[in-house]
Amino acid sequence: MKSSCTETARLLSESRDRRLSLRERIHLRFHVTMCRMCHVYARQLSALSRICNAASEHAPDCCPGKLPEDRKARIREAMKD
């Protein structure tokens, strides 16, 4: 992956969490327009975001917020192996 593509992937991800600067948005738009791979990645990232948002709206109680201690212990044990 080219360094410009790496930077574009980082900016695409960060744009989900914060407002990009004007310079970053221009770089992103220009690169995504010119690079087929980054264009596909941007579309996939958008689709994934929409799917996650839709899933969280339809199942708000699926993740109560805290993992029970016994499950945490099992995960810790599995990570040791």
N, CA, C and O atoms as a GROMACS GRO file, in nm:
protein
  324
    1MET      N    1   0.086  -0.119   0.000
    1MET     CA    2   0.000   0.000   0.000
    1MET      C    3   0.090   0.124   0.000
    1MET      O    4   0.186   0.131   0.077
    2LYS      N    5   0.059   0.217  -0.083
    2LYS     CA    6   0.136   0.342  -0.092
    2LYS      C    7   0.115   0.424   0.035
    2LYS      O    8   0.013   0.412   0.103
    3SER      N    9   0.214   0.509   0.065
    3SER     CA   10   0.201   0.591   0.186
    3SER      C   11   0.080   0.683   0.177
    3SER      O   12   0.016   0.711   0.279
    4SER      N   13   0.048   0.731   0.057
    4SER     CA   14  -0.069   0.817   0.042
    4SER      C   15  -0.197   0.738   0.071
    4SER      O   16  -0.292   0.792   0.128
    5CYS      N   17  -0.198   0.611   0.031
    5CYS     CA   18  -0.314   0.526   0.060
    5CYS      C   19  -0.323   0.498   0.211
    5CYS      O   20  -0.432   0.495   0.267
    6THR      N   21  -0.209   0.479   0.273
    6THR     CA   22  -0.206   0.456   0.417
    6THR      C   23  -0.261   0.578   0.490
    6THR      O   24  -0.342   0.565   0.582
    7GLU      N   25  -0.218   0.695   0.449
    7GLU     CA   26  -0.267   0.820   0.509
    7GLU      C   27  -0.417   0.836   0.484
    7GLU      O   28  -0.491   0.879   0.573
    8THR      N   29  -0.462   0.801   0.365
    8THR     CA   30  -0.604   0.812   0.331
    8THR      C   31  -0.687   0.717   0.417
    8THR      O   32  -0.793   0.754   0.466
    9ALA      N   33  -0.639   0.594   0.435
    9ALA     CA   34  -0.711   0.498   0.519
    9ALA      C   35  -0.721   0.550   0.662
    9ALA      O   36  -0.826   0.537   0.726
   10ARG      N   37  -0.612   0.608   0.711
   10ARG     CA   38  -0.614   0.664   0.847
   10ARG      C   39  -0.716   0.777   0.857
   10ARG      O   40  -0.792   0.783   0.953
   11LEU      N   41  -0.716   0.866   0.759
   11LEU     CA   42  -0.810   0.978   0.761
   11LEU      C   43  -0.955   0.932   0.748
   11LEU      O   44  -1.044   0.986   0.814
   12LEU      N   45  -0.978   0.831   0.666
   12LEU     CA   46  -1.114   0.778   0.653
   12LEU      C   47  -1.163   0.726   0.788
   12LEU      O   48  -1.277   0.750   0.828
   13SER      N   49  -1.077   0.654   0.857
   13SER     CA   50  -1.114   0.601   0.989
   13SER      C   51  -1.135   0.714   1.089
   13SER      O   52  -1.232   0.714   1.164
   14GLU      N   53  -1.044   0.810   1.091
   14GLU     CA   54  -1.054   0.921   1.185
   14GLU      C   55  -1.177   1.007   1.158
   14GLU      O   56  -1.232   1.067   1.250
   15SER      N   57  -1.219   1.013   1.033
   15SER     CA   58  -1.335   1.097   1.000
   15SER      C   59  -1.462   1.045   1.065
   15SER      O   60  -1.561   1.117   1.074
   16ARG      N   61  -1.461   0.921   1.110
   16ARG     CA   62  -1.576   0.864   1.182
   16ARG      C   63  -1.581   0.914   1.326
   16ARG      O   64  -1.687   0.913   1.389
   17ASP      N   65  -1.467   0.958   1.377
   17ASP     CA   66  -1.458   0.998   1.518
   17ASP      C   67  -1.444   1.148   1.540
   17ASP      O   68  -1.475   1.198   1.648
   18ARG      N   69  -1.397   1.219   1.440
   18ARG     CA   70  -1.376   1.363   1.456
   18ARG      C   71  -1.393   1.433   1.322
   18ARG      O   72  -1.389   1.371   1.216
   19ARG      N   73  -1.414   1.564   1.330
   19ARG     CA   74  -1.424   1.644   1.207
   19ARG      C   75  -1.282   1.670   1.156
   19ARG      O   76  -1.197   1.721   1.229
   20LEU      N   77  -1.259   1.634   1.032
   20LEU     CA   78  -1.127   1.655   0.973
   20LEU      C   79  -1.108   1.802   0.939
   20LEU      O   80  -1.204   1.876   0.916
   21SER      N   81  -0.981   1.844   0.936
   21SER     CA   82  -0.950   1.981   0.895
   21SER      C   83  -0.979   1.996   0.746
   21SER      O   84  -0.995   1.897   0.674
   22LEU      N   85  -0.987   2.119   0.701
   22LEU     CA   86  -1.013   2.144   0.559
   22LEU      C   87  -0.905   2.078   0.473
   22LEU      O   88  -0.936   2.016   0.371
   23ARG      N   89  -0.782   2.093   0.513
   23ARG     CA   90  -0.671   2.032   0.438
   23ARG      C   91  -0.687   1.880   0.431
   23ARG      O   92  -0.667   1.821   0.325
   24GLU      N   93  -0.722   1.817   0.542
   24GLU     CA   94  -0.741   1.672   0.544
   24GLU      C   95  -0.858   1.631   0.455
   24GLU      O   96  -0.849   1.531   0.382
   25ARG      N   97  -0.967   1.707   0.460
   25ARG     CA   98  -1.084   1.674   0.377
   25ARG      C   99  -1.052   1.686   0.228
   25ARG      O  100  -1.096   1.604   0.148
   26ILE      N  101  -0.975   1.788   0.192
   26ILE     CA  102  -0.937   1.806   0.052
   26ILE      C  103  -0.848   1.689   0.007
   26ILE      O  104  -0.870   1.631  -0.099
   27HIS      N  105  -0.749   1.656   0.089
   27HIS     CA  106  -0.661   1.543   0.057
   27HIS      C  107  -0.743   1.416   0.039
   27HIS      O  108  -0.724   1.341  -0.057
   28LEU      N  109  -0.833   1.394   0.131
   28LEU     CA  110  -0.915   1.273   0.129
   28LEU      C  111  -1.001   1.267   0.003
   28LEU      O  112  -1.002   1.166  -0.067
   29ARG      N  113  -1.071   1.373  -0.024
   29ARG     CA  114  -1.160   1.375  -0.141
   29ARG      C  115  -1.082   1.355  -0.271
   29ARG      O  116  -1.122   1.278  -0.358
   30PHE      N  117  -0.969   1.425  -0.282
   30PHE     CA  118  -0.888   1.413  -0.403
   30PHE      C  119  -0.837   1.270  -0.420
   30PHE      O  120  -0.849   1.212  -0.528
   31HIS      N  121  -0.781   1.215  -0.314
   31HIS     CA  122  -0.721   1.082  -0.324
   31HIS      C  123  -0.827   0.976  -0.351
   31HIS      O  124  -0.807   0.889  -0.436
   32VAL      N  125  -0.939   0.981  -0.280
   32VAL     CA  126  -1.045   0.881  -0.298
   32VAL      C  127  -1.102   0.888  -0.440
   32VAL      O  128  -1.142   0.787  -0.497
   33THR      N  129  -1.104   1.007  -0.497
   33THR     CA  130  -1.152   1.023  -0.635
   33THR      C  131  -1.055   0.959  -0.734
   33THR      O  132  -1.098   0.902  -0.835
   34MET      N  133  -0.926   0.969  -0.707
   34MET     CA  134  -0.824   0.921  -0.801
   34MET      C  135  -0.785   0.774  -0.781
   34MET      O  136  -0.739   0.710  -0.875
   35CYS      N  137  -0.801   0.722  -0.661
   35CYS     CA  138  -0.752   0.587  -0.628
   35CYS      C  139  -0.869   0.490  -0.612
   35CYS      O  140  -0.951   0.504  -0.522
   36ARG      N  141  -0.875   0.393  -0.700
   36ARG     CA  142  -0.985   0.296  -0.698
   36ARG      C  143  -0.989   0.217  -0.567
   36ARG      O  144  -1.096   0.196  -0.510
   37MET      N  145  -0.874   0.173  -0.519
   37MET     CA  146  -0.869   0.093  -0.396
   37MET      C  147  -0.920   0.173  -0.276
   37MET      O  148  -0.996   0.120  -0.194
   38CYS      N  149  -0.881   0.296  -0.264
   38CYS     CA  150  -0.927   0.379  -0.152
   38CYS      C  151  -1.075   0.414  -0.167
   38CYS      O  152  -1.146   0.427  -0.067
   39HIS      N  153  -1.121   0.428  -0.290
   39HIS     CA  154  -1.263   0.452  -0.314
   39HIS      C  155  -1.346   0.333  -0.264
   39HIS      O  156  -1.448   0.351  -0.198
   40VAL      N  157  -1.300   0.213  -0.297
   40VAL     CA  158  -1.369   0.092  -0.251
   40VAL      C  159  -1.364   0.084  -0.098
   40VAL      O  160  -1.464   0.053  -0.034
   41TYR      N  161  -1.247   0.113  -0.040
   41TYR     CA  162  -1.233   0.109   0.105
   41TYR      C  163  -1.328   0.209   0.172
   41TYR      O  164  -1.390   0.177   0.273
   42ALA      N  165  -1.338   0.328   0.116
   42ALA     CA  166  -1.428   0.431   0.172
   42ALA      C  167  -1.573   0.383   0.168
   42ALA      O  168  -1.647   0.403   0.264
   43ARG      N  169  -1.613   0.321   0.060
   43ARG     CA  170  -1.750   0.269   0.049
   43ARG      C  171  -1.774   0.156   0.148
   43ARG      O  172  -1.880   0.149   0.209
   44GLN      N  173  -1.676   0.068   0.165
   44GLN     CA  174  -1.689  -0.042   0.261
   44GLN      C  175  -1.698   0.011   0.403
   44GLN      O  176  -1.778  -0.039   0.483
   45LEU      N  177  -1.619   0.111   0.435
   45LEU     CA  178  -1.621   0.170   0.568
   45LEU      C  179  -1.757   0.235   0.596
   45LEU      O  180  -1.810   0.223   0.706
   46SER      N  181  -1.812   0.303   0.497
   46SER     CA  182  -1.944   0.365   0.512
   46SER      C  183  -2.052   0.259   0.532
   46SER      O  184  -2.140   0.274   0.617
   47ALA      N  185  -2.045   0.153   0.453
   47ALA     CA  186  -2.143   0.045   0.466
   47ALA      C  187  -2.134  -0.020   0.603
   47ALA      O  188  -2.237  -0.047   0.666
   48LEU      N  189  -2.014  -0.045   0.650
   48LEU     CA  190  -1.995  -0.106   0.781
   48LEU      C  191  -2.050  -0.016   0.891
   48LEU      O  192  -2.112  -0.064   0.986
   49SER      N  193  -2.028   0.112   0.879
   49SER     CA  194  -2.080   0.208   0.976
   49SER      C  195  -2.233   0.207   0.979
   49SER      O  196  -2.294   0.206   1.086
   50ARG      N  197  -2.295   0.207   0.860
   50ARG     CA  198  -2.442   0.202   0.853
   50ARG      C  199  -2.496   0.073   0.914
   50ARG      O  200  -2.596   0.075   0.986
   51ILE      N  201  -2.431  -0.039   0.886
   51ILE     CA  202  -2.474  -0.168   0.939
   51ILE      C  203  -2.465  -0.169   1.091
   51ILE      O  204  -2.557  -0.215   1.159
   52CYS      N  205  -2.355  -0.119   1.145
   52CYS     CA  206  -2.338  -0.116   1.290
   52CYS      C  207  -2.440  -0.025   1.356
   52CYS      O  208  -2.496  -0.058   1.461
   53ASN      N  209  -2.466   0.090   1.296
   53ASN     CA  210  -2.566   0.181   1.351
   53ASN      C  211  -2.705   0.119   1.349
   53ASN      O  212  -2.780   0.129   1.446
   54ALA      N  213  -2.739   0.053   1.239
   54ALA     CA  214  -2.870  -0.012   1.229
   54ALA      C  215  -2.882  -0.125   1.330
   54ALA      O  216  -2.987  -0.141   1.392
   55ALA      N  217  -2.776  -0.202   1.347
   55ALA     CA  218  -2.780  -0.313   1.442
   55ALA      C  219  -2.797  -0.262   1.585
   55ALA      O  220  -2.870  -0.322   1.664
   56SER      N  221  -2.730  -0.154   1.618
   56SER     CA  222  -2.740  -0.102   1.755
   56SER      C  223  -2.878  -0.044   1.782
   56SER      O  224  -2.925  -0.045   1.896
   57GLU      N  225  -2.945   0.007   1.679
   57GLU     CA  226  -3.080   0.060   1.697
   57GLU      C  227  -3.182  -0.052   1.716
   57GLU      O  228  -3.279  -0.036   1.789
   58HIS      N  229  -3.159  -0.165   1.650
   58HIS     CA  230  -3.254  -0.276   1.656
   58HIS      C  231  -3.234  -0.365   1.777
   58HIS      O  232  -3.326  -0.438   1.815
   59ALA      N  233  -3.119  -0.362   1.836
   59ALA     CA  234  -3.092  -0.448   1.950
   59ALA      C  235  -3.020  -0.372   2.060
   59ALA      O  236  -2.905  -0.404   2.093
   60PRO      N  237  -3.084  -0.271   2.119
   60PRO     CA  238  -3.015  -0.189   2.219
   60PRO      C  239  -2.981  -0.264   2.347
   60PRO      O  240  -2.891  -0.223   2.421
   61ASP      N  241  -3.050  -0.374   2.375
   61ASP     CA  242  -3.026  -0.447   2.498
   61ASP      C  243  -2.927  -0.562   2.481
   61ASP      O  244  -2.902  -0.636   2.576
   62CYS      N  245  -2.872  -0.578   2.362
   62CYS     CA  246  -2.782  -0.691   2.340
   62CYS      C  247  -2.651  -0.675   2.415
   62CYS      O  248  -2.586  -0.774   2.448
   63CYS      N  249  -2.612  -0.555   2.442
   63CYS     CA  250  -2.486  -0.528   2.511
   63CYS      C  251  -2.514  -0.440   2.632
   63CYS      O  252  -2.516  -0.318   2.621
   64PRO      N  253  -2.534  -0.500   2.746
   64PRO     CA  254  -2.572  -0.422   2.864
   64PRO      C  255  -2.464  -0.327   2.913
   64PRO      O  256  -2.490  -0.245   3.001
   65GLY      N  257  -2.344  -0.335   2.859
   65GLY     CA  258  -2.242  -0.239   2.896
   65GLY      C  259  -2.126  -0.298   2.973
   65GLY      O  260  -2.013  -0.249   2.961
   66LYS      N  261  -2.151  -0.402   3.050
   66LYS     CA  262  -2.042  -0.463   3.125
   66LYS      C  263  -2.042  -0.613   3.104
   66LYS      O  264  -2.147  -0.678   3.100
   67LEU      N  265  -1.923  -0.665   3.092
   67LEU     CA  266  -1.906  -0.808   3.076
   67LEU      C  267  -1.898  -0.870   3.214
   67LEU      O  268  -1.826  -0.820   3.301
   68PRO      N  269  -1.972  -0.978   3.237
   68PRO     CA  270  -1.965  -1.044   3.368
   68PRO      C  271  -1.822  -1.090   3.399
   68PRO      O  272  -1.745  -1.122   3.309
   69GLU      N  273  -1.789  -1.092   3.526
   69GLU     CA  274  -1.653  -1.126   3.569
   69GLU      C  275  -1.610  -1.265   3.524
   69GLU      O  276  -1.494  -1.284   3.489
   70ASP      N  277  -1.702  -1.362   3.525
   70ASP     CA  278  -1.663  -1.497   3.483
   70ASP      C  279  -1.622  -1.500   3.336
   70ASP      O  280  -1.530  -1.574   3.299
   71ARG      N  281  -1.686  -1.422   3.254
   71ARG     CA  282  -1.649  -1.416   3.112
   71ARG      C  283  -1.516  -1.344   3.094
   71ARG      O  284  -1.434  -1.383   3.010
   72LYS      N  285  -1.494  -1.240   3.173
   72LYS     CA  286  -1.365  -1.170   3.167
   72LYS      C  287  -1.252  -1.266   3.203
   72LYS      O  288  -1.146  -1.265   3.139
   73ALA      N  289  -1.275  -1.347   3.305
   73ALA     CA  290  -1.173  -1.443   3.348
   73ALA      C  291  -1.145  -1.545   3.238
   73ALA      O  292  -1.030  -1.580   3.214
   74ARG      N  293  -1.250  -1.593   3.171
   74ARG     CA  294  -1.232  -1.689   3.062
   74ARG      C  295  -1.153  -1.626   2.947
   74ARG      O  296  -1.068  -1.692   2.886
   75ILE      N  297  -1.181  -1.501   2.917
   75ILE     CA  298  -1.108  -1.433   2.810
   75ILE      C  299  -0.961  -1.418   2.847
   75ILE      O  300  -0.873  -1.441   2.764
   76ARG      N  301  -0.936  -1.379   2.972
   76ARG     CA  302  -0.797  -1.364   3.017
   76ARG      C  303  -0.722  -1.496   3.005
   76ARG      O  304  -0.608  -1.499   2.959
   77GLU      N  305  -0.786  -1.606   3.045
   77GLU     CA  306  -0.724  -1.738   3.036
   77GLU      C  307  -0.697  -1.776   2.891
   77GLU      O  308  -0.591  -1.830   2.859
   78ALA      N  309  -0.792  -1.749   2.805
   78ALA     CA  310  -0.775  -1.783   2.663
   78ALA      C  311  -0.662  -1.703   2.601
   78ALA      O  312  -0.591  -1.753   2.514
   79MET      N  313  -0.644  -1.579   2.646
   79MET     CA  314  -0.537  -1.495   2.592
   79MET      C  315  -0.400  -1.542   2.637
   79MET      O  316  -0.300  -1.516   2.569
   80LYS      N  317  -0.393  -1.610   2.749
   80LYS     CA  318  -0.265  -1.661   2.798
   80LYS      C  319  -0.215  -1.776   2.711
   80LYS      O  320  -0.094  -1.797   2.697
   81ASP      N  321  -0.309  -1.850   2.654
   81ASP     CA  322  -0.271  -1.967   2.573
   81ASP      C  323  -0.218  -1.932   2.441
   81ASP      O  324  -0.183  -2.020   2.363
   0.00000   0.00000   0.00000
